[in-house]
């Protein structure tokens, strides 16, 4: 018997929205509008994508899969771009990075027969890889900007002593990558002990044997771990150089960085 949630039952989910909404109001966090808008937007998006997936699942795999993956990569790139919109060409780096990572992960899945090339398998799993990579890239961009701002003096001192941007930025790159990877490392450490991951839970609720559900979860968890690491590394190593001009001088403000792209 498949689990079924009625539309009436869904209405009671408003309780889960009212809790953070009340806390925001009580502690004057100024997030009430954000919480309401995010909840409404997320609900609409999920229902819309549900109907879209129903249509795509009926299409041949060679048509449905590329369409959905392309949409996910483009949306993810524009969303991650918000964290570093002042950096030149950041959108293109995000697009290229996500395409390379998704192509590599999907090739591995198919080459070793981990998933079948069907929309119902490839699209949901690719969505998890692309989504987590997007978060890692956005986090890396934000952390890198903060590190350059906080270490302004140290960078200037290193450059004045003859260090090249690559050498002067080494510690910043290390801190950025470390911050981007820590959440995923911690999650992988506690998988199955503190939480039962989403894919595994969904498969079990759908009636799949728990051991088979674990195998699928391992595939997606390790794929995400690898893609997050690569995406954070790719965007950090690609973008740190834009904090310097062609004369290896440090750009101190967002205006100077933006001017570099014109």
C-alpha positions as a Markdown table, in Angstrom:
| # | Residue | x | y | z |
|---|---|---|---|---|
| 1 | Unk | 0.0 | 0.0 | 0.0 |
| 2 | Unk | 1.5 | 3.4 | -1.1 |
| 3 | Unk | 1.5 | 6.1 | 1.5 |
| 4 | Unk | -1.0 | 8.9 | 0.7 |
| 5 | Unk | -1.1 | 12.4 | 2.0 |
| 6 | Unk | -4.4 | 14.2 | 1.4 |
| 7 | Unk | -4.8 | 17.8 | 0.5 |
| 8 | Unk | -6.6 | 18.4 | 3.8 |
| 9 | Unk | -3.6 | 17.0 | 5.7 |
| 10 | Unk | -1.2 | 19.3 | 3.9 |
| 11 | Unk | -3.1 | 22.3 | 5.2 |
| 12 | Unk | -1.9 | 21.5 | 8.7 |
| 13 | Unk | 1.7 | 22.0 | 7.6 |
| 14 | Unk | 1.0 | 25.7 | 8.2 |
| 15 | Unk | 1.8 | 24.9 | 11.9 |
| 16 | Unk | 5.4 | 24.2 | 10.9 |
| 17 | Unk | 5.5 | 27.7 | 9.3 |
| 18 | Unk | 3.9 | 29.5 | 12.2 |
| 19 | Unk | 6.6 | 28.3 | 14.6 |
| 20 | Unk | 9.6 | 30.1 | 13.0 |
| 21 | Unk | 7.2 | 33.0 | 12.1 |
| 22 | Unk | 6.3 | 33.4 | 15.7 |
| 23 | Unk | 10.0 | 33.3 | 16.8 |
| 24 | Unk | 10.9 | 35.9 | 14.2 |
| 25 | Unk | 8.2 | 38.2 | 15.5 |
| 26 | Unk | 8.9 | 37.5 | 19.1 |
| 27 | Unk | 12.7 | 38.2 | 18.8 |
| 28 | Unk | 12.2 | 40.9 | 16.2 |
| 29 | Unk | 14.5 | 39.1 | 13.7 |
| 30 | Unk | 12.9 | 40.9 | 10.7 |
| 31 | Unk | 12.4 | 37.6 | 8.8 |
| 32 | Unk | 8.7 | 37.3 | 8.9 |
| 33 | Unk | 8.2 | 38.3 | 5.2 |
| 34 | Unk | 11.1 | 36.1 | 4.2 |
| 35 | Unk | 9.7 | 33.1 | 6.0 |
| 36 | Unk | 6.2 | 33.6 | 4.5 |
| 37 | Unk | 7.4 | 34.3 | 1.0 |
| 38 | Unk | 9.9 | 31.3 | 1.1 |
| 39 | Unk | 7.1 | 29.0 | 2.3 |
| 40 | Unk | 4.6 | 30.0 | -0.3 |
| 41 | Unk | 7.2 | 30.1 | -3.1 |
| 42 | Unk | 8.6 | 26.7 | -2.1 |
| 43 | Unk | 5.1 | 25.1 | -2.1 |
| 44 | Unk | 4.2 | 26.6 | -5.5 |
| 45 | Unk | 7.6 | 25.5 | -7.0 |
| 46 | Unk | 7.2 | 21.9 | -5.7 |
| 47 | Unk | 3.8 | 21.5 | -7.1 |
| 48 | Unk | 4.9 | 23.0 | -10.4 |
| 49 | Unk | 7.9 | 20.8 | -10.7 |
| 50 | Unk | 5.7 | 17.8 | -9.8 |
| 51 | Unk | 3.4 | 18.4 | -12.8 |
| 52 | Unk | 6.5 | 19.1 | -15.0 |
| 53 | Unk | 8.1 | 15.8 | -13.9 |
| 54 | Unk | 4.9 | 13.9 | -14.7 |
| 55 | Unk | 5.2 | 15.3 | -18.2 |
| 56 | Unk | 8.9 | 14.7 | -18.5 |
| 57 | Unk | 8.7 | 11.1 | -17.3 |
| 58 | Unk | 6.5 | 10.3 | -20.2 |
| 59 | Unk | 9.0 | 11.6 | -22.7 |
| 60 | Unk | 11.9 | 9.5 | -24.1 |
| 61 | Unk | 14.9 | 9.6 | -21.8 |
| 62 | Unk | 17.1 | 11.3 | -24.3 |
| 63 | Unk | 14.7 | 14.3 | -24.4 |
| 64 | Unk | 13.3 | 14.5 | -20.9 |
| 65 | Unk | 16.6 | 14.1 | -19.0 |
| 66 | Unk | 18.6 | 16.8 | -20.8 |
| 67 | Unk | 15.7 | 19.3 | -20.6 |
| 68 | Unk | 15.3 | 19.0 | -16.8 |
| 69 | Unk | 19.0 | 18.9 | -16.0 |
| 70 | Unk | 19.6 | 22.0 | -18.2 |
| 71 | Unk | 16.8 | 23.8 | -16.2 |
| 72 | Unk | 18.3 | 22.8 | -12.9 |
| 73 | Unk | 21.9 | 23.9 | -13.9 |
| 74 | Unk | 20.8 | 27.3 | -15.2 |
| 75 | Unk | 18.6 | 28.0 | -12.1 |
| 76 | Unk | 21.3 | 26.8 | -9.7 |
| 77 | Unk | 23.9 | 29.0 | -11.5 |
| 78 | Unk | 21.8 | 32.2 | -11.3 |
| 79 | Unk | 21.1 | 31.5 | -7.6 |
| 80 | Unk | 24.7 | 30.9 | -6.6 |
| 81 | Unk | 25.7 | 34.0 | -8.6 |
| 82 | Unk | 24.0 | 36.1 | -6.0 |
| 83 | Unk | 26.8 | 35.4 | -3.6 |
| 84 | Unk | 29.5 | 36.8 | -5.9 |
| 85 | Unk | 27.7 | 38.9 | -8.5 |
| 86 | Unk | 30.4 | 41.6 | -8.4 |
| 87 | Unk | 33.0 | 39.1 | -9.6 |
| 88 | Unk | 33.6 | 39.1 | -13.3 |
| 89 | Unk | 32.3 | 36.2 | -15.4 |
| 90 | Unk | 31.2 | 34.4 | -12.2 |
| 91 | Unk | 28.0 | 33.1 | -13.9 |
| 92 | Unk | 29.9 | 31.4 | -16.7 |
| 93 | Unk | 32.2 | 29.8 | -14.2 |
| 94 | Unk | 29.3 | 28.5 | -12.2 |
| 95 | Unk | 27.6 | 27.2 | -15.4 |
| 96 | Unk | 30.7 | 25.4 | -16.6 |
| 97 | Unk | 31.5 | 24.0 | -13.2 |
| 98 | Unk | 28.1 | 22.6 | -12.7 |
| 99 | Unk | 28.0 | 21.1 | -16.2 |
| 100 | Unk | 31.4 | 19.4 | -15.8 |
| 101 | Unk | 30.5 | 18.0 | -12.3 |
| 102 | Unk | 27.0 | 16.7 | -13.4 |
| 103 | Unk | 28.4 | 15.2 | -16.6 |
| 104 | Unk | 31.2 | 13.5 | -14.6 |
| 105 | Unk | 28.9 | 12.1 | -11.9 |
| 106 | Unk | 26.2 | 10.9 | -14.4 |
| 107 | Unk | 28.9 | 9.2 | -16.5 |
| 108 | Unk | 30.1 | 7.3 | -13.4 |
| 109 | Unk | 26.6 | 6.2 | -12.5 |
| 110 | Unk | 25.9 | 4.9 | -16.0 |
| 111 | Unk | 29.4 | 3.4 | -16.6 |
| 112 | Unk | 29.2 | 1.3 | -13.4 |
| 113 | Unk | 25.4 | 0.5 | -13.7 |
| 114 | Unk | 24.5 | 2.3 | -10.5 |
| 115 | Unk | 21.4 | 3.9 | -12.1 |
| 116 | Unk | 19.3 | 3.3 | -15.2 |
| 117 | Unk | 19.1 | 6.1 | -17.8 |
| 118 | Unk | 15.5 | 6.8 | -17.1 |
| 119 | Unk | 14.0 | 10.2 | -16.0 |
| 120 | Unk | 12.6 | 8.7 | -12.8 |
| 121 | Unk | 16.1 | 7.8 | -11.6 |
| 122 | Unk | 18.5 | 10.3 | -13.2 |
| 123 | Unk | 16.5 | 13.5 | -12.7 |
| 124 | Unk | 15.9 | 13.2 | -8.9 |
| 125 | Unk | 19.5 | 12.1 | -8.2 |
| 126 | Unk | 21.0 | 14.7 | -10.5 |
| 127 | Unk | 18.9 | 17.3 | -8.7 |
| 128 | Unk | 20.5 | 16.4 | -5.3 |
| 129 | Unk | 24.0 | 16.6 | -6.8 |
| 130 | Unk | 23.4 | 19.9 | -8.6 |
| 131 | Unk | 21.6 | 21.4 | -5.5 |
| 132 | Unk | 24.3 | 20.5 | -3.1 |
| 133 | Unk | 27.0 | 21.7 | -5.5 |
| 134 | Unk | 25.1 | 25.0 | -5.9 |
| 135 | Unk | 25.1 | 25.5 | -2.1 |
| 136 | Unk | 28.8 | 24.7 | -1.9 |
| 137 | Unk | 29.7 | 27.2 | -4.6 |
| 138 | Unk | 27.6 | 29.9 | -3.1 |
| 139 | Unk | 29.1 | 29.3 | 0.4 |
| 140 | Unk | 32.6 | 29.3 | -1.1 |
| 141 | Unk | 32.1 | 32.6 | -2.9 |
| 142 | Unk | 30.6 | 34.3 | 0.2 |
| 143 | Unk | 33.4 | 32.9 | 2.5 |
| 144 | Unk | 36.1 | 33.9 | 0.0 |
| 145 | Unk | 34.8 | 37.5 | -0.1 |
| 146 | Unk | 34.8 | 37.8 | 3.7 |
| 147 | Unk | 38.3 | 36.3 | 3.9 |
| 148 | Unk | 39.7 | 38.8 | 1.5 |
| 149 | Unk | 38.1 | 41.6 | 3.4 |
| 150 | Unk | 39.3 | 40.5 | 6.8 |
| 151 | Unk | 42.8 | 39.7 | 5.6 |
| 152 | Unk | 43.3 | 42.9 | 3.6 |
| 153 | Unk | 46.3 | 44.0 | 5.7 |
| 154 | Unk | 48.1 | 40.6 | 5.6 |
| 155 | Unk | 47.6 | 40.4 | 1.8 |
| 156 | Unk | 49.0 | 43.8 | 1.2 |
| 157 | Unk | 52.0 | 43.0 | 3.4 |
| 158 | Unk | 52.6 | 39.8 | 1.5 |
| 159 | Unk | 52.3 | 41.5 | -1.9 |
| 160 | Unk | 54.7 | 44.3 | -0.8 |
| 161 | Unk | 57.3 | 41.7 | 0.1 |
| 162 | Unk | 57.1 | 40.3 | -3.5 |
| 163 | Unk | 54.6 | 37.5 | -3.1 |
| 164 | Unk | 52.5 | 36.6 | -6.1 |
| 165 | Unk | 48.7 | 36.6 | -5.8 |
| 166 | Unk | 48.6 | 32.8 | -5.8 |
| 167 | Unk | 51.1 | 32.6 | -2.8 |
| 168 | Unk | 49.5 | 35.5 | -0.9 |
| 169 | Unk | 46.0 | 33.9 | -1.3 |
| 170 | Unk | 47.0 | 30.4 | -0.3 |
| 171 | Unk | 45.7 | 30.6 | 3.3 |
| 172 | Unk | 42.4 | 32.3 | 2.1 |
| 173 | Unk | 41.8 | 29.5 | -0.4 |
| 174 | Unk | 42.5 | 26.9 | 2.3 |
| 175 | Unk | 40.0 | 28.5 | 4.7 |
| 176 | Unk | 37.4 | 28.9 | 2.0 |
| 177 | Unk | 37.6 | 25.3 | 1.0 |
| 178 | Unk | 37.6 | 24.2 | 4.6 |
| 179 | Unk | 34.4 | 26.2 | 5.4 |
| 180 | Unk | 32.7 | 24.9 | 2.3 |
| 181 | Unk | 33.5 | 21.2 | 3.0 |
| 182 | Unk | 32.9 | 21.0 | 6.8 |
| 183 | Unk | 29.1 | 20.7 | 6.7 |
| 184 | Unk | 29.3 | 17.9 | 4.2 |
| 185 | Unk | 32.0 | 16.0 | 6.1 |
| 186 | Unk | 30.0 | 16.3 | 9.3 |
| 187 | Unk | 26.9 | 15.0 | 7.6 |
| 188 | Unk | 28.7 | 12.0 | 6.1 |
| 189 | Unk | 30.1 | 11.2 | 9.6 |
| 190 | Unk | 26.7 | 10.9 | 11.1 |
| 191 | Unk | 24.8 | 9.4 | 8.2 |
| 192 | Unk | 22.6 | 6.5 | 9.4 |
| 193 | Unk | 23.3 | 7.3 | 13.1 |
| 194 | Unk | 21.9 | 10.7 | 13.7 |
| 195 | Unk | 19.6 | 10.8 | 10.6 |
| 196 | Unk | 18.1 | 8.6 | 8.0 |
| 197 | Unk | 18.9 | 10.5 | 4.8 |
| 198 | Unk | 16.1 | 11.6 | 2.4 |
| 199 | Unk | 16.5 | 9.2 | -0.4 |
| 200 | Unk | 16.8 | 6.2 | 1.9 |
| 201 | Unk | 13.7 | 7.3 | 3.8 |
| 202 | Unk | 11.7 | 7.9 | 0.6 |
| 203 | Unk | 12.6 | 4.5 | -0.8 |
| 204 | Unk | 11.7 | 2.8 | 2.4 |
| 205 | Unk | 8.3 | 4.6 | 2.6 |
| 206 | Unk | 7.8 | 3.5 | -1.0 |
| 207 | Unk | 8.2 | -0.1 | 0.0 |
| 208 | Unk | 11.8 | -0.8 | -1.2 |
| 209 | Unk | 13.9 | -3.2 | 0.8 |
| 210 | Unk | 16.0 | -1.3 | 3.4 |
| 211 | Unk | 19.2 | -2.8 | 2.2 |
| 212 | Unk | 18.5 | -1.8 | -1.4 |
| 213 | Unk | 17.6 | 1.7 | -0.1 |
| 214 | Unk | 20.9 | 1.9 | 1.7 |
| 215 | Unk | 22.8 | 1.1 | -1.5 |
| 216 | Unk | 21.0 | 3.9 | -3.4 |
| 217 | Unk | 21.7 | 6.2 | -0.5 |
| 218 | Unk | 25.4 | 5.4 | -0.5 |
| 219 | Unk | 25.6 | 6.1 | -4.2 |
| 220 | Unk | 24.0 | 9.6 | -3.8 |
| 221 | Unk | 25.7 | 10.4 | -0.6 |
| 222 | Unk | 29.2 | 9.7 | -1.9 |
| 223 | Unk | 28.4 | 11.4 | -5.2 |
| 224 | Unk | 27.3 | 14.5 | -3.4 |
| 225 | Unk | 30.4 | 14.4 | -1.2 |
| 226 | Unk | 32.6 | 14.3 | -4.2 |
| 227 | Unk | 30.7 | 16.9 | -6.2 |
| 228 | Unk | 30.6 | 19.3 | -3.3 |
| 229 | Unk | 34.3 | 19.1 | -2.9 |
| 230 | Unk | 35.0 | 19.6 | -6.6 |
| 231 | Unk | 32.5 | 22.4 | -7.0 |
| 232 | Unk | 33.9 | 24.4 | -4.0 |
| 233 | Unk | 37.5 | 23.8 | -5.3 |
| 234 | Unk | 36.6 | 24.8 | -8.9 |
| 235 | Unk | 34.9 | 28.0 | -8.1 |
| 236 | Unk | 37.4 | 29.1 | -5.4 |
| 237 | Unk | 40.5 | 28.4 | -7.6 |
| 238 | Unk | 38.8 | 30.1 | -10.6 |
| 239 | Unk | 37.6 | 33.2 | -8.8 |
| 240 | Unk | 40.3 | 34.2 | -6.3 |
| 241 | Unk | 42.4 | 35.8 | -9.0 |
| 242 | Unk | 39.7 | 38.4 | -9.7 |
| 243 | Unk | 40.6 | 40.0 | -6.4 |
| 244 | Unk | 43.8 | 41.2 | -8.0 |
| 245 | Unk | 44.4 | 43.4 | -11.1 |
| 246 | Unk | 46.7 | 42.7 | -14.0 |
| 247 | Unk | 49.6 | 44.3 | -12.0 |
| 248 | Unk | 49.1 | 41.9 | -9.1 |
| 249 | Unk | 47.7 | 44.6 | -6.9 |
| 250 | Unk | 44.9 | 43.8 | -4.4 |
| 251 | Unk | 41.5 | 45.2 | -5.3 |
| 252 | Unk | 40.0 | 46.4 | -2.0 |
| 253 | Unk | 36.4 | 47.3 | -2.8 |
| 254 | Unk | 33.5 | 45.8 | -4.7 |
| 255 | Unk | 33.6 | 48.8 | -7.1 |
| 256 | Unk | 37.2 | 48.1 | -8.0 |
| 257 | Unk | 36.4 | 44.4 | -8.7 |
| 258 | Unk | 33.4 | 45.3 | -10.8 |
| 259 | Unk | 35.4 | 47.8 | -12.8 |
| 260 | Unk | 37.9 | 45.1 | -13.7 |
| 261 | Unk | 35.2 | 43.4 | -15.8 |
| 262 | Unk | 34.6 | 46.5 | -18.0 |
